[in-house]
Amino acid sequence: MAHIATTTSKRIITPPKNPPFLKKLKRRLSVYYLAFRLFLSVKLTQRQETKLRKLLHLDKSDDDHPAIQTLWSTTNQSNANRLLHTIQHLEGFWIKVGQYLSSRADILPPEYLETLVVLQDR
């Protein structure tokens, strides 16, 4: 329901404020959407890697090939940028999660660490 504020000659209609549950739902959907995008991106890159290996006649042990490294580096960089953007948008708890992740070189590729390091200043 809209609230109507009257002035001397004009009527100003202000929209109702968003209920808290809508804000929580929007935040939750942002996290789910990000997880889906990252998962889909990795799966598509795995398919591209398989095709590239067949094209270049590479074994599964040839992870040092520049084409394979470039493919994964590009994917990791774009995913890291998506993650950073979402974390900065959500703020609060998610900034702390990003700070923690940016210090975990044992579980994240270097592209993520380089991108998420900006969260350490917050």
C-alpha positions, -999 to +999 in steps of 0.1 A: +000+000+000+014+034-010+016+062+015+004+096+003+021+128+016+003+160+008+020+193+002+004+226-006-005+218-042+012+186-051+006+150-040+037+129-035+033+091-035+061+072-018+064+035-024+063+012+006+096+000+021+108-035+012+099-060+039+130-076+056+122-110+043+126-097+007+160-083+014+171-117+030+157-135+000+175-113-025+208-118-006+203-156-005+194-157-042+226-137-050+247-163-032+229-192-050+232-176-083+269-170-078+275-206-068+256-217-099+276-194-122+309-206-108+299-243-110+287-239-146+318-220-156+341-247-142+321-275-159+322-257-192+359-252-189+364-289-181+345-297-214+367-271-233+398-287-217+387-322-229+382-309-264+415-290-264+434-321-252+419-342-280+428-315-305+464-311-293+468-349-286+476-344-249+475-369-221+458-361-188+492-358-173+501-328-195+488-301-172+518-279-179+508-272-215+504-234-220+470-237-237+456-256-208+470-232-182+457-202-202+423-217-204+421-223-166+437-190-158+411-171-178+383-190-162+397-186-127+402-148-132+366-142-145+352-164-116+373-145-091+360-112-104+324-125-101+331-136-066+347-103-056+318-083-071+292-103-053+311-102-020+314-064-022+277-061-030+266-083-001+290-068+024+291-077+061+296-114+068+306-121+032+335-096+034+349-117+062+344-149+042+363-132+013+391-121+036+394-157+049+394-171+014+420-146+002+444-160+028+439-197+018+465-204-008+461-241-002+425-242-015+422-215-041+441-208-073+464-178-075+439-158-096+414-158-067+440-148-042+453-119-063+417-107-069+404-111-033+434-095-017+416-061-020+392-073+008+421-074+033+421-036+035+385-036+048 
